[in-house]
Amino acid sequence: MSATTPQSQGTGGTPPSPFRGVGQSFDNALARGIGHVTRRALGPYQTAIVRIGFATAWLIYLLREWPHRHELYGPDSPWGYDIATRFVADNHAFTVLLWTDSRVWFEFVYLLGIASCVGLLLGWRTRAMALLYMIGVLSLQNRSVFMGDGGDNVVHLMALYLVVSRCGQVWSLDARRRARGTGHWADPVGIAVWAVLGAALLGSVASGKLDSWIWTAFFAGMWLVYAYWWLVERYAGGEVRIVSDIIANVVHNAVLLVIMFQVCVIYAAAGWYKIQGSRWQDGTAVYYPLHLDYFEPWPALSEQLGNNGLMVTVLTYGTVAVQVAFPFALLNRRAKNLLLFLMIGEHIGIAVVLGLPAFSMAMIAMDSVFLPTVFLLWLGGRTSALGQLLGRPFRRRGAAPPPEPAKAGPGGLPGTAPAATPGALPPQVPGSPPRVPGPPPGPPTSGPGSAPGSAPGSAPPEPPVTTPTIPAPTRPREPVERDT
């Protein structure tokens, strides 16, 4: 009897359809994909390194421009207060620096921007610090729109994305507080921070300074979302908490996808626009910025690179090839990692040769969203080991001496003194030479086999014949280990 039945061959003896089971496979794959997106926030280490990178880049920029802050964004800026106010009134950009032309207000906003960078870098109250970071970035950049470059545009975009992402899951003080079990809903510091932010929002709306209904709705919505999460953590549980986590995970994963797409658009647009330029087509485009005085922090190095025709050609064509090929390289893991390494090296070269560290740090931070998780874990481990090595002298200096261990008594019970034994040796310190027990000092008061309660100095009775006397061992005693 044949193993194949007519039913398996289809109607009329025709072979089965090649699409049999495709619908079931598609349904299974779709269910796995939905579960993968909703169960957890993807890329926790990638979003953490993006958070750290952009906070560091903007912090370094603010500190570097501290002596020139008034000329760039303050009252002494060529882009004056009146013209900036008219310009913002036309494009409806957000900036708190135009609420008043007071110098004290400008200093406060600038210092608040620095503090928010530090807080976001450390991951301290990450949601609140991300919101303040966005306010600081938008306020400064929209105050003087002609003071930025391509790196500032990237910081501008990422400041908006970080607000709605869960970028403090790892490598943050918030994550460490949750791991220690101290991240409870009854957090007076966090409640105080958001209470101050809520009071500031009410004051700005009541005074008429925040007159845009879009930004008012955005800030009010962010405050209400935080209040909702606080209520959920305190009172709700079960399905309400699960649904809230699912929504937060979906939003985070969507933002992560937008960041990746943004990176691809930036590099693809830059590469294809370069192809259309005649200087990029003939391989001489890199020569010109190397001979501009504004981009020559190391004139000798720029001259050496600019006078090498082969190097100029390789850098010109290599830049175009890497930028155009990067979006397609995402289809292959090894190709993606190779091009990512080349692009990060390119930005490091731009920072050193052309003197654009802020731009390069912003681009490297943006590229970090594609770094492999294995590499980020290795990098985090090395950074943690380095921090422990650097902090070891301070821990030794401020460490308290260890407490004395409790002495063990009879039966190993701590807290009781051991029974005194004639001729017994004190515990030997590990590492010292072994000691041989000697004869007990003074005249013997009792010998082996003596009857208990005999008077001191009296002659001991004769031992029983049937009980042999066992001599004491003469080998060295083993070291006694104390409980530590």
Residue pairs with C-beta under 8 A, 6 or more apart in sequence:
6 13
8 16
9 15
9 16
10 16
10 17
36 42
37 249
37 250
37 253
38 246
38 249
38 250
39 246
39 249
40 249
41 47
41 166
41 169
41 248
41 249
41 252
41 253
42 252
42 253
42 256
43 256
43 369
44 166
44 169
44 170
45 170
45 171
45 373
45 376
45 377
45 380
46 256
46 368
46 369
46 370
46 371
46 373
46 376
47 165
47 166
47 167
47 169
47 252
47 256
47 369
48 123
48 167
48 168
48 169
48 170
48 171
48 172
49 171
49 365
49 368
49 369
49 371
49 376
50 158
50 162
50 167
50 259
50 365
50 366
50 368
50 369
51 120
51 121
51 123
51 126
51 130
51 162
51 167
51 168
51 172
52 121
52 171
52 365
53 361
53 362
53 364
53 365
53 366
53 368
54 155
54 158
54 159
54 162
54 362
54 365
54 366
55 117
55 118
55 120
55 121
55 133
56 117
56 121
56 361
56 365
57 151
57 155
57 358
57 361
57 362
57 365
58 113
58 117
58 133
58 136
58 137
58 155
59 114
59 117
59 118
59 121
60 357
60 358
60 361
61 358
62 69
62 110
62 113
62 114
62 117
63 114
64 358
65 72
69 110
70 76
70 77
70 103
70 106
71 77
71 78
72 144
72 147
73 97
73 106
73 110
73 140
73 143
73 144
73 147
74 103
74 106
74 110
75 81
75 101
75 103
75 106
77 84
77 143
77 144
79 143
79 144
79 145
79 146
79 147
81 98
81 101
84 98
84 143
84 144
85 98
87 145
88 95
88 98
88 142
92 212
92 214
93 138
93 142
93 145
94 138
94 139
94 142
94 212
94 215
95 138
95 139
95 140
95 142
95 143
96 109
96 135
96 139
96 209
97 105
97 106
97 109
97 139
97 140
97 143
98 143
99 105
99 204
99 209
109 136
109 139
109 140
110 140
112 132
112 135
112 136
113 132
113 133
113 136
113 137
113 139
113 140
115 132
116 129
116 132
116 133
116 135
116 136
117 133
117 136
119 125
119 128
119 129
119 132
119 133
120 126
120 129
120 130
120 133
120 162
122 172
122 173
123 129
123 168
123 171
123 172
123 173
123 174
123 175
124 172
124 173
124 174
125 174
125 189
125 190
125 193
126 167
126 168
126 172
126 174
127 163
127 168
127 226
128 190
128 193
128 194
128 197
128 226
130 162
130 163
130 165
130 167
131 163
131 197
131 219
131 222
133 159
133 162
134 159
134 160
134 162
134 163
137 155
137 156
137 159
138 156
138 159
141 147
141 148
141 152
141 155
141 156
148 156
149 356
149 359
150 359
151 356
151 358
151 359
151 360
151 361
151 362
151 363
152 358
152 362
154 266
154 362
154 363
154 366
155 362
157 262
158 259
158 362
158 365
158 366
161 255
161 258
161 259
163 222
164 251
164 252
164 255
165 251
165 252
165 255
165 256
166 248
166 249
166 252
168 174
168 175
169 175
171 380
174 183
177 183
185 230
185 233
185 234
186 234
191 230
194 223
194 226
194 227
197 223
198 223
201 210
201 219
201 220
201 223
204 210
205 216
210 216
210 219
228 244
229 244
232 240
232 241
232 244
233 241
236 244
256 369
259 366
259 369
260 369
260 370
262 366
263 366
263 367
263 369
263 370
264 326
264 327
264 330
266 366
267 323
267 324
267 326
267 327
267 343
268 323
268 324
268 326
268 327
270 323
271 320
271 322
271 323
271 324
271 325
271 326
272 324
274 280
274 285
274 319
274 320
274 323
275 281
275 320
275 324
277 285
279 285
279 288
279 316
280 316
280 320
283 312
283 313
283 316
283 317
284 312
284 313
284 316
285 316
286 312
286 315
286 316
286 319
287 306
287 312
289 295
289 354
290 296
290 302
290 303
290 305
290 306
290 312
290 353
290 354
291 302
291 306
295 302
295 353
295 354
295 355
295 356
296 302
296 355
297 352
297 353
297 354
297 355
298 352
298 353
301 352
301 353
302 353
305 311
305 312
305 315
305 353
306 312
318 342
319 346
322 339
322 342
322 343
322 346
323 343
325 339
326 336
326 339
326 340
326 343
329 335
329 336
329 338
329 339
330 336
330 370
333 372
336 370
337 372
340 367
340 370
340 371
343 363
343 367
344 364
344 367
347 359
347 360
347 363
347 364
347 367
348 360
348 364
350 356
350 359
350 360
351 357
351 359
351 360
351 361
402 484
405 482
405 483
405 484
406 414
406 415
406 483
407 414
407 415
407 416
407 417
407 418
408 414
408 416
408 418
408 483
409 415
409 416
409 417
409 418
409 419
410 416
410 418
410 419
414 483
422 440
423 437
423 438
423 439
423 440
424 437
425 435
425 437
425 477
427 480
427 482
428 434
428 435
428 477
428 479
428 480
429 479
430 479
430 481
432 479
434 476
434 477
434 479
435 476
435 477
436 474
436 476
437 472
437 477
443 457
445 456
445 457
446 454
446 460
447 460
448 463
448 469
449 460
449 463
449 464
449 467
449 469
450 460
450 461
451 460
451 461
454 460
454 461
463 469
